[in-house]
Each structure stands twice: as structure tokens, then as C-alpha cells.
Amino acid sequence: MFSHQVLHRSQWHHEIIEVVEKDGVRYLHFGNHMRQSAMSLEDPHHLVLPYTRHMMACLMFIPSPKRILMLGLGGGSMAKFLHHHFPQSSVDVVDINARVIAVAHQFFYMPKDERIRIHLIDGEQFIDQAQTGQKNVFDLILIDLFNAKGQVSSIHNAEFYQKCHQLLSPVGLIAINMSRANGSNYQHISTTIQENGMTTPLHLPVGETLNEIIFSPTLQTTPLVWKNLQPKASALEKQLNLEYSHFLQRMVKVNTPLWRRLFEKGGI
């Protein structure tokens, strides 16, 4: 199927898991051409895929996260990046696929230490169970739930996002990797977040792809984090070597009505 060198191929239920390598980059596929994850062998902590870099725009709003929850592991690129660059943080990662977790450790150098906890469970079930424990515990919740068919359908409901918001710290934010391939699902999630007592979502399209990152901050986050975004973007660009100036310019352009209101209040 690929011209790449195939390093691993296995099956989990009806899903094929493949690890392939080409030109110094290792990729994770779920039995088709779509790249679920990628890692540079020269720099394993670098975020190769554009959508993973765009997800890190969340750090403009929450620059020093202490507790991070990730729904969806893949090859572990974002978890590994955050673990490396934010030694004061702890990362909880949720994935239902035991084979993917094993592949992330074996082929994508996913760290094994006390600052990364991996939960072998369905993401929606984890959120349900977390409601019974301590609430308001995560500064960031990153949602990246895809399988071979695309975005998983379990996240297309208001209750799921309401429960996720209940797990955020008072100053916290949810970042969602969305696919615009299914326009109705994309629009439904965007309006669901806005219409269910949550803040107005911010959108960040990912280049020429069909991916778009949606950011949903808490009510307390919004008035606190809009200040001095340009200096924050510049500082993060130097610290993390990611294109934060581009992220900010793109977000201003795409979210112009909201940004204009914030600018008029002295937010930026």
C-alpha cells in the first residue's frame, strides 16, 4: 500500500495499525493513507504534522499548564512534546486501543515515567468516571479522537463537552482537533459548544488541510488571557520553535468579529 518501509503491521479488532518510515520520518497509519501521527527520527520531540503544531496554540492562553488531559494518543507526538517542554506538568492520556499504546512506546519513543499516566479506556467513559472524582482539575483538555473512518462519533453531543468543561480548572481551556470533511458534524460541534452555557469558541484552520482546531475556554479564562497576546506569541515562538506569530494572525483573521470586540476593550 505504501512505498515506505513498513516497520510494523498488526490488527486490533477490525482496525489495521501500520508503522511506516520514509526519509527520516516515521508515520502511524490506521490501514489507509491518512497519517495519524508522525515523528522525525532526527528530532523526536518536533511536531511534524501541522495539526499537532496548531493544537499547541492553546499555550498562548494557558502558558504554564500543570495538569493536562489528552483524549486520543496516536503516536503520542503531543504528549511527548508537552512532557519534554513542560517538566512541571503531568499528562493523563486516554486511549481505548491497547495496540496503539504499545506501538507508541515501541516505535514513537513515548516516555514511561510518573508524569505521564496512560488510561486504557474509551474517552467518553473516562470523562463519565472522572465526574465522580475531584472536579476542576485540568488546565488543558486536548481532544484528538480519530480512527480509520475519521472522527469518532461519540464526541458529537453536548453532554460530552459539558462534562469536559466541568473537569477544567477555573482558568482552563479545551482544544479540539476537528475535521471539516463532514460539514454537518463540524458545524454541530461548534454551535453545541456555544449554545450550552460555554464560551464562544475560537477557530484556527490548519493550512490547506480539512483540519480545524476549536478552542473553548472557561468563562474565567476569557477576560484574563486576551491581554498581551502578541508578546506571548513571540515568547512561545522562541521557546518552542513553533509558528505562533502565524497562529495568532490566522486566529485574528478567522475570528474577526470576536477579536474586534476584544480589541476595542484593550484585550490585545
C-alpha positions as a Markdown table, in Angstrom:
| # | Residue | x | y | z |
|---|---|---|---|---|
| 1 | Met | 0.0 | 0.0 | 0.0 |
| 2 | Phe | 2.9 | 2.4 | 0.8 |
| 3 | Ser | 6.2 | 3.0 | -0.8 |
| 4 | His | 7.6 | 3.5 | 2.7 |
| 5 | Gln | 9.5 | 0.9 | 4.7 |
| 6 | Val | 6.9 | -1.0 | 6.8 |
| 7 | Leu | 8.2 | -1.4 | 10.3 |
| 8 | His | 5.0 | -2.8 | 11.9 |
| 9 | Arg | 1.6 | -4.1 | 10.8 |
| 10 | Ser | -1.0 | -5.6 | 13.2 |
| 11 | Gln | -4.7 | -5.7 | 13.7 |
| 12 | Trp | -6.9 | -4.6 | 16.6 |
| 13 | His | -10.5 | -5.7 | 16.3 |
| 14 | His | -11.2 | -4.5 | 12.7 |
| 15 | Glu | -8.6 | -1.8 | 12.6 |
| 16 | Ile | -5.2 | -2.2 | 10.9 |
| 17 | Ile | -2.3 | -0.5 | 12.6 |
| 18 | Glu | 0.8 | 0.3 | 10.5 |
| 19 | Val | 4.1 | 2.0 | 11.2 |
| 20 | Val | 6.0 | 3.1 | 8.2 |
| 21 | Glu | 9.1 | 5.1 | 7.6 |
| 22 | Lys | 10.3 | 7.3 | 4.8 |
| 23 | Asp | 13.0 | 10.0 | 4.5 |
| 24 | Gly | 13.8 | 10.0 | 8.2 |
| 25 | Val | 10.2 | 10.3 | 9.3 |
| 26 | Arg | 8.2 | 7.6 | 11.0 |
| 27 | Tyr | 4.4 | 7.5 | 10.4 |
| 28 | Leu | 1.4 | 5.9 | 12.1 |
| 29 | His | -1.5 | 4.8 | 9.8 |
| 30 | Phe | -4.8 | 3.0 | 10.5 |
| 31 | Gly | -4.9 | 1.0 | 7.3 |
| 32 | Asn | -5.3 | 3.8 | 4.9 |
| 33 | His | -3.4 | 6.9 | 3.6 |
| 34 | Met | -4.3 | 9.2 | 6.5 |
| 35 | Arg | -1.4 | 10.0 | 8.7 |
| 36 | Gln | -2.4 | 9.6 | 12.3 |
| 37 | Ser | 1.0 | 10.6 | 13.7 |
| 38 | Ala | 4.5 | 11.4 | 12.6 |
| 39 | Met | 7.9 | 11.6 | 14.2 |
| 40 | Ser | 11.2 | 12.9 | 13.0 |
| 41 | Leu | 14.0 | 10.4 | 13.8 |
| 42 | Glu | 16.4 | 13.3 | 13.9 |
| 43 | Asp | 14.3 | 15.3 | 16.4 |
| 44 | Pro | 11.7 | 13.1 | 18.0 |
| 45 | His | 10.2 | 15.9 | 20.0 |
| 46 | His | 9.5 | 18.1 | 16.9 |
| 47 | Leu | 5.8 | 18.2 | 15.9 |
| 48 | Val | 5.8 | 17.1 | 12.3 |
| 49 | Leu | 2.1 | 17.2 | 11.4 |
| 50 | Pro | 0.7 | 20.7 | 11.0 |
| 51 | Tyr | -2.5 | 20.0 | 13.1 |
| 52 | Thr | -0.4 | 19.0 | 16.1 |
| 53 | Arg | 1.5 | 22.3 | 15.9 |
| 54 | His | -1.7 | 24.2 | 15.6 |
| 55 | Met | -3.1 | 22.4 | 18.7 |
| 56 | Met | -0.2 | 23.9 | 20.6 |
| 57 | Ala | -1.7 | 27.4 | 20.0 |
| 58 | Cys | -3.6 | 26.6 | 23.3 |
| 59 | Leu | -0.4 | 27.6 | 25.1 |
| 60 | Met | -0.9 | 31.2 | 24.1 |
| 61 | Phe | -3.9 | 31.2 | 26.6 |
| 62 | Ile | -2.6 | 28.7 | 29.2 |
| 63 | Pro | 1.2 | 29.2 | 29.0 |
| 64 | Ser | 2.1 | 27.1 | 32.1 |
| 65 | Pro | -0.2 | 24.2 | 32.3 |
| 66 | Lys | 0.2 | 22.0 | 35.4 |
| 67 | Arg | -2.3 | 19.2 | 34.6 |
| 68 | Ile | -3.1 | 18.2 | 31.1 |
| 69 | Leu | -5.7 | 15.6 | 29.8 |
| 70 | Met | -5.4 | 14.2 | 26.3 |
| 71 | Leu | -8.2 | 12.1 | 24.8 |
| 72 | Gly | -6.6 | 10.1 | 22.0 |
| 73 | Leu | -2.9 | 9.0 | 21.9 |
| 74 | Gly | -2.0 | 8.1 | 18.4 |
| 75 | Gly | 1.8 | 8.0 | 18.2 |
| 76 | Gly | 2.0 | 10.3 | 21.3 |
| 77 | Ser | 3.5 | 13.3 | 19.5 |
| 78 | Met | 1.7 | 16.0 | 21.5 |
| 79 | Ala | 2.0 | 14.1 | 24.8 |
| 80 | Lys | 5.7 | 13.7 | 24.2 |
| 81 | Phe | 6.1 | 17.4 | 23.3 |
| 82 | Leu | 4.3 | 18.7 | 26.4 |
| 83 | His | 6.2 | 16.2 | 28.6 |
| 84 | His | 9.5 | 17.4 | 27.2 |
| 85 | His | 8.9 | 21.2 | 27.2 |
| 86 | Phe | 6.9 | 21.5 | 30.5 |
| 87 | Pro | 8.7 | 19.5 | 33.2 |
| 88 | Gln | 6.4 | 20.9 | 35.8 |
| 89 | Ser | 3.3 | 19.4 | 34.2 |
| 90 | Ser | 1.7 | 16.0 | 34.4 |
| 91 | Val | -0.2 | 14.4 | 31.4 |
| 92 | Asp | -3.1 | 12.0 | 31.5 |
| 93 | Val | -3.6 | 10.2 | 28.2 |
| 94 | Val | -6.7 | 8.2 | 27.4 |
| 95 | Asp | -6.9 | 5.7 | 24.5 |
| 96 | Ile | -9.1 | 2.6 | 24.1 |
| 97 | Asn | -6.6 | 0.8 | 21.8 |
| 98 | Ala | -4.0 | -1.2 | 23.7 |
| 99 | Arg | -2.1 | -2.0 | 20.5 |
| 100 | Val | -1.8 | 1.7 | 19.6 |
| 101 | Ile | -0.4 | 2.4 | 23.1 |
| 102 | Ala | 2.2 | -0.4 | 22.7 |
| 103 | Val | 3.2 | 1.0 | 19.3 |
| 104 | Ala | 3.6 | 4.5 | 20.7 |
| 105 | His | 6.1 | 3.2 | 23.2 |
| 106 | Gln | 7.9 | 0.9 | 20.9 |
| 107 | Phe | 8.2 | 2.9 | 17.7 |
| 108 | Phe | 7.5 | 6.6 | 18.7 |
| 109 | Tyr | 9.6 | 6.9 | 21.9 |
| 110 | Met | 6.6 | 7.6 | 24.1 |
| 111 | Pro | 8.1 | 8.2 | 27.6 |
| 112 | Lys | 7.4 | 6.0 | 30.6 |
| 113 | Asp | 7.6 | 7.9 | 33.8 |
| 114 | Glu | 5.4 | 9.2 | 36.7 |
| 115 | Arg | 4.5 | 12.4 | 34.8 |
| 116 | Ile | 2.6 | 10.5 | 32.1 |
| 117 | Arg | -0.3 | 8.3 | 33.0 |
| 118 | Ile | -2.0 | 6.3 | 30.3 |
| 119 | His | -5.6 | 5.1 | 30.8 |
| 120 | Leu | -6.8 | 2.2 | 28.7 |
| 121 | Ile | -10.4 | 3.2 | 28.4 |
| 122 | Asp | -12.9 | 4.8 | 26.0 |
| 123 | Gly | -12.6 | 8.6 | 26.1 |
| 124 | Glu | -16.3 | 9.2 | 26.9 |
| 125 | Gln | -16.2 | 6.6 | 29.6 |
| 126 | Phe | -13.2 | 8.2 | 31.2 |
| 127 | Ile | -14.9 | 11.6 | 31.2 |
| 128 | Asp | -18.0 | 10.0 | 32.9 |
| 129 | Gln | -15.9 | 8.3 | 35.5 |
| 130 | Ala | -13.9 | 11.4 | 36.2 |
| 131 | Gln | -17.1 | 13.2 | 37.2 |
| 132 | Thr | -17.3 | 11.1 | 40.3 |
| 133 | Gly | -13.8 | 12.2 | 41.5 |
| 134 | Gln | -12.3 | 15.6 | 42.1 |
| 135 | Lys | -13.6 | 18.2 | 39.7 |
| 136 | Asn | -11.9 | 21.2 | 38.1 |
| 137 | Val | -8.5 | 19.5 | 37.9 |
| 138 | Phe | -7.2 | 20.0 | 34.4 |
| 139 | Asp | -5.8 | 23.2 | 32.9 |
| 140 | Leu | -5.8 | 21.8 | 29.4 |
| 141 | Ile | -8.0 | 19.2 | 27.8 |
| 142 | Leu | -6.9 | 18.2 | 24.3 |
| 143 | Ile | -9.3 | 16.1 | 22.2 |
| 144 | Asp | -7.9 | 14.3 | 19.2 |
| 145 | Leu | -10.3 | 11.3 | 18.7 |
| 146 | Phe | -9.9 | 9.7 | 15.3 |
| 147 | Asn | -10.0 | 6.2 | 13.9 |
| 148 | Ala | -9.6 | 4.7 | 10.4 |
| 149 | Lys | -13.1 | 6.1 | 9.4 |
| 150 | Gly | -12.3 | 9.6 | 10.7 |
| 151 | Gln | -13.5 | 11.5 | 13.7 |
| 152 | Val | -15.2 | 9.2 | 16.3 |
| 153 | Ser | -19.0 | 9.9 | 16.6 |
| 154 | Ser | -19.1 | 9.7 | 20.4 |
| 155 | Ile | -18.0 | 13.3 | 20.7 |
| 156 | His | -20.8 | 14.8 | 18.7 |
| 157 | Asn | -23.0 | 15.6 | 21.6 |
| 158 | Ala | -23.5 | 18.5 | 24.0 |
| 159 | Glu | -23.3 | 16.4 | 27.2 |
| 160 | Phe | -19.8 | 15.3 | 26.4 |
| 161 | Tyr | -18.5 | 18.9 | 26.2 |
| 162 | Gln | -20.4 | 20.0 | 29.2 |
| 163 | Lys | -18.7 | 17.2 | 31.2 |
| 164 | Cys | -15.3 | 18.1 | 29.8 |
| 165 | His | -15.8 | 21.7 | 30.9 |
| 166 | Gln | -16.7 | 20.5 | 34.4 |
| 167 | Leu | -13.2 | 19.0 | 34.6 |
| 168 | Leu | -11.4 | 22.2 | 33.8 |
| 169 | Ser | -9.7 | 24.3 | 36.4 |
| 170 | Pro | -11.2 | 27.8 | 36.8 |
| 171 | Val | -8.7 | 29.2 | 34.2 |
| 172 | Gly | -8.7 | 26.4 | 31.7 |
| 173 | Leu | -9.3 | 25.5 | 28.0 |
| 174 | Ile | -10.4 | 22.7 | 25.7 |
| 175 | Ala | -8.7 | 22.3 | 22.3 |
| 176 | Ile | -10.4 | 20.0 | 19.8 |
| 177 | Asn | -8.9 | 18.7 | 16.6 |
| 178 | Met | -11.9 | 18.8 | 14.2 |
| 179 | Ser | -12.3 | 17.5 | 10.6 |
| 180 | Arg | -14.3 | 19.7 | 8.2 |
| 181 | Ala | -14.8 | 16.7 | 5.9 |
| 182 | Asn | -18.2 | 16.2 | 7.4 |
| 183 | Gly | -19.6 | 19.7 | 7.4 |
| 184 | Ser | -22.7 | 19.0 | 9.4 |
| 185 | Asn | -20.8 | 17.4 | 12.3 |
| 186 | Tyr | -18.3 | 20.2 | 12.3 |
| 187 | Gln | -21.0 | 22.9 | 12.5 |
| 188 | His | -22.9 | 20.9 | 15.1 |
| 189 | Ile | -20.0 | 20.7 | 17.5 |
| 190 | Ser | -19.2 | 24.4 | 17.1 |
| 191 | Thr | -22.7 | 25.5 | 17.8 |
| 192 | Thr | -23.1 | 22.9 | 20.6 |
| 193 | Ile | -20.2 | 24.4 | 22.5 |
| 194 | Gln | -21.6 | 27.9 | 22.1 |
| 195 | Glu | -25.2 | 27.1 | 22.9 |
| 196 | Asn | -24.7 | 25.1 | 26.1 |
| 197 | Gly | -23.5 | 27.7 | 28.6 |
| 198 | Met | -20.0 | 27.6 | 27.3 |
| 199 | Thr | -17.9 | 30.5 | 25.9 |
| 200 | Thr | -17.8 | 31.5 | 22.2 |
| 201 | Pro | -15.4 | 29.1 | 20.6 |
| 202 | Leu | -12.3 | 30.3 | 18.7 |
| 203 | His | -11.4 | 28.7 | 15.4 |
| 204 | Leu | -7.9 | 28.0 | 13.9 |
| 205 | Pro | -7.9 | 26.3 | 10.4 |
| 206 | Val | -4.9 | 24.2 | 9.7 |
| 207 | Gly | -3.4 | 25.4 | 6.4 |
| 208 | Glu | -4.7 | 23.7 | 3.3 |
| 209 | Thr | -6.0 | 20.7 | 5.2 |
| 210 | Leu | -9.5 | 19.8 | 6.3 |
| 211 | Asn | -8.5 | 20.1 | 10.0 |
| 212 | Glu | -9.5 | 22.9 | 12.2 |
| 213 | Ile | -8.7 | 23.4 | 15.8 |
| 214 | Ile | -11.6 | 24.7 | 18.0 |
| 215 | Phe | -10.7 | 26.3 | 21.4 |
| 216 | Ser | -13.2 | 26.5 | 24.1 |
| 217 | Pro | -12.0 | 28.4 | 27.2 |
| 218 | Thr | -13.8 | 28.7 | 30.6 |
| 219 | Leu | -15.7 | 31.8 | 31.4 |
| 220 | Gln | -12.9 | 32.9 | 33.8 |
| 221 | Thr | -10.2 | 32.3 | 31.2 |
| 222 | Thr | -11.6 | 34.6 | 28.5 |
| 223 | Pro | -11.1 | 38.0 | 30.2 |
| 224 | Leu | -7.7 | 37.0 | 31.7 |
| 225 | Val | -5.9 | 35.6 | 28.6 |
| 226 | Trp | -6.7 | 38.1 | 25.8 |
| 227 | Lys | -4.2 | 40.5 | 27.2 |
| 228 | Asn | -0.8 | 40.9 | 25.5 |
| 229 | Leu | -1.2 | 38.0 | 23.1 |
| 230 | Gln | 1.4 | 39.3 | 20.7 |
| 231 | Pro | 4.2 | 39.2 | 23.3 |
| 232 | Lys | 3.0 | 35.8 | 24.4 |
| 233 | Ala | 3.1 | 34.5 | 20.8 |
| 234 | Ser | 6.6 | 35.9 | 20.3 |
| 235 | Ala | 7.9 | 34.4 | 23.5 |
| 236 | Leu | 6.4 | 31.0 | 22.8 |
| 237 | Glu | 7.8 | 31.1 | 19.2 |
| 238 | Lys | 11.3 | 31.5 | 20.6 |
| 239 | Gln | 10.8 | 29.0 | 23.4 |
| 240 | Leu | 9.1 | 26.1 | 21.4 |
| 241 | Asn | 10.2 | 26.9 | 17.8 |
| 242 | Leu | 6.7 | 26.8 | 16.6 |
| 243 | Glu | 5.0 | 29.4 | 14.3 |
| 244 | Tyr | 3.0 | 31.2 | 16.9 |
| 245 | Ser | 3.0 | 34.5 | 15.0 |
| 246 | His | 1.2 | 32.8 | 12.2 |
| 247 | Phe | -1.2 | 31.1 | 14.6 |
| 248 | Leu | -2.2 | 34.5 | 16.1 |
| 249 | Gln | -2.5 | 36.2 | 12.7 |
| 250 | Arg | -4.7 | 33.4 | 11.4 |
| 251 | Met | -6.9 | 33.4 | 14.5 |
| 252 | Val | -7.4 | 37.2 | 14.3 |
| 253 | Lys | -8.4 | 36.9 | 10.7 |
| 254 | Val | -10.8 | 33.9 | 11.2 |
| 255 | Asn | -12.4 | 35.2 | 14.4 |
| 256 | Thr | -12.6 | 38.9 | 13.3 |
| 257 | Pro | -16.0 | 39.8 | 14.9 |
| 258 | Leu | -15.0 | 38.4 | 18.3 |
| 259 | Trp | -11.4 | 39.8 | 18.1 |
| 260 | Arg | -12.7 | 43.3 | 17.2 |
| 261 | Arg | -14.8 | 43.3 | 20.4 |
| 262 | Leu | -11.8 | 42.2 | 22.4 |
| 263 | Phe | -9.5 | 44.7 | 20.8 |
| 264 | Glu | -11.9 | 47.6 | 21.4 |
| 265 | Lys | -11.8 | 46.6 | 25.1 |
| 266 | Gly | -8.0 | 46.7 | 25.1 |
| 267 | Gly | -7.6 | 42.9 | 25.1 |
| 268 | Ile | -4.8 | 42.5 | 22.6 |
